[in-house]
Amino acid sequence: QVQLVESGGGLVQAGGSLRLSCAARGRTSTTYFAAWFRQAPGKEREFVAGINWNGATVLYPDFVKGRFTISRDNVKKTVYLQMNSLKPDDTAVYYCAGTSLRASLSDSPNDWRDWGQGTQVTVSS
């Protein structure tokens, strides 16, 4: 079983930056895909970024393109989310997700098997 542990959340002013980290503990396959989702109070969980097993393919929704960057270090078994130009609307709990059961990236939470506990990101105006 894989345990995902997020870190790096916090409070930042609008226009600022944060970098989230997600460390995988336990045995992961060589084809382990990873993603970030977020959930604001009263809203559904939404896809923020995804990356395939070797980092060659990434996926972003339009509302974060040009601002967020996902990357990974397979030696450290860690996935990162660099968030720049943050807006108050980016305030949410950010979750790391992973799976070895896919051949392509998905923006649906239902397609991801492993989840972290979440880290709070608050952007003040």
Phi, psi and omega in degrees: 000140181259132174251131179250130183235115180269155173204166175105356178289172179163195181255132181216151177281156177304137184092349181276185184228153172216153172236120177266147176236149177224111181261132178265129178244137184105185186274122176245148179284166179287349180248036184280117177273156180219157182205164171239137173235167174217156179216120176265157181305130178078004181240162178282158177291133183233148182288137181244320181192152177218154182216140180278185192294329182250006178081003183284337182235130177230159182217135179224148169283162185300327188286353175241355181302132181086349180246321183251146176224126176260143178208171181211154174234102186289336176292318178274354182055046185227139176245142183240153171228107176272122183242117179244165178050048184294146181239157177304329178293346177279355179297124183182172166272128182258131183243139171268142179225154179207159176196151173247014187257015184234155175251352179212160181286149179225146177260010179262128178301333183293343183267005182245132188271316187255143182222145172274180183275347178096150176224136186279133172239123180236125180246118182268150182270000000 
